[in-house]
Amino acid sequence: MAHSLNRRAFLTATTHTAAGLIILGNSRSARSYWVNERLAIAVIGVGGMGAVNLSLVAADNVEIGSGYRIARGEAVEGTGESLVAMCDVDVRTAADSAPGRRNPPGDSLARFPKAKVYRDYRRMLDEMDAQIDAVVVNAPDHIHAPASVTAMRRGKHVYCEKPGAHTVYEARVAAQVAAEQQVATQLGTQMHATENYRRILELLQAGAIGSVDAFHIWLRGGGGTSNRPQETPPVPHGLDWDLFLGPTTYRPYHPTYSRGCGGNWQRWWDFGHGNLGNMGCHFFDLGFWGLDLKYPRTVQAEGPEPHSETAPGRLHVRYEFPARGSRPPATLTWTHGSRGPAVFTEHDAPDWAWGVFVGSEGMLWVDYHQHRLAPESQFADFVPPEPRLPSSIGHHAEWIAACKTGSPTGCHFGYSGPVSEAVMLGSVAYRCGEPLEWDAEHLRVTNVPEANDLLHREYRDGWTL
């Protein structure tokens, strides 16, 4: 379905039951196409989660409703959406030779031999603009927003792994550009599509635990800080180190920065935000959705003395949100690598739980796959509300459907942008060492002027947002 149209608006979306026809419009012209016609997709980053996402958007067709087919399952040559281009700065990753490769296994280059291969996403988008409908971004965090925004400005639909940005400013710009271009977007917080999350939301909406004013998250994993390596080993054959750095400040190559070389870029401030940046969006998502949160008023963080190079192994962040309509002011806390929040230690927290909603009439323990009301004796005879929230057709399938029909996605950038902003603000508060008063409308910290320097970053020449 490759074409050069910039899809800024859906003028009409009329489906003919028998034929499955959709009429798309935009500022240049209009084009009609068949809803079971393949999207032309480009993937940026094809290792790790990139390999997983690749298989879920260029995969077996499954019938969903009348006249519409979506991509789901294992990749099969000649079926599913059309993968027209792959981009990765490390050819070893695409060829499945890098250590630490996640499932599904297999050589991406061999599995999709018709896809054109690039190292630089800017060149790919320049050369194949007319041949790409949608882009999947799986690169490290510091590439998320530049790649996503560049694609969206060209009218491409975008699926991006979390957190979707590396700074507060980038998250806000990505959400704004998505709205301006009216493209389909989805952040990779896959659990948002689960039935478990829907049942949790229904319990909260039904008032099962009364008025809820807090959501606490505890991630038990830790880690430690590191100084920048002094040695400068040669760059491995197949890795373009300059493209790996992208817009961030130049530093000599070392394997500790690249997963393809056995390292972990997420620990380093220039590339990620440690455990908070890695997992925060997944866990914050449920709190934001369940309590209808958007922008905090204040953010404060506590941990070891901030390190100039790497994120902390222990961190506690507290966000205060204003009242929302009839909902009271709310608190969201994040803790990793240290003793859990008081509610975890003072109550009989299940071993499996990583989060808890606290209400006036009880608590609701949660994780990805299950939930439990507490205290159990109080809810022994509780009858949960009948399921009413519609099931998702699948996290990736939502995005594919949105690209073709304009239907909604659960984690579009308009919703997920504030979640990403909150994650980044937690790092800013920690690195500043002071509580922050946040003016979301003007995107600035009002009480600690120097904190505003951490809301954005300078890009190297040749890189833009």
KAUR-V948382 format. One record per helix or strand of 3 or more residues. SS is the DSSP state (H for helix, E for strand). FROM is the first residue (numbers start at 0). LEN is the number of residues. If there is no record, write none. Layout:
ss=(SS | SS)
from=(FROM | FROM)
len=(LEN | LEN)
This chain:
ss=(E | E | E | H | E | E | E | H | H | E | H | H | E | H | E | H | E | H | H | E | H | H | H | H | H | E | E | E | H | E | E | E | H | H | E | H)
from=(20 | 29 | 39 | 48 | 60 | 68 | 81 | 90 | 107 | 115 | 120 | 128 | 133 | 140 | 156 | 167 | 184 | 189 | 194 | 211 | 240 | 254 | 258 | 264 | 273 | 295 | 314 | 329 | 341 | 354 | 361 | 370 | 394 | 412 | 435 | 448)
len=(5 | 5 | 5 | 9 | 3 | 3 | 6 | 4 | 4 | 3 | 7 | 3 | 4 | 13 | 4 | 14 | 3 | 4 | 11 | 8 | 5 | 3 | 3 | 3 | 18 | 8 | 7 | 7 | 5 | 5 | 5 | 4 | 11 | 20 | 4 | 6)
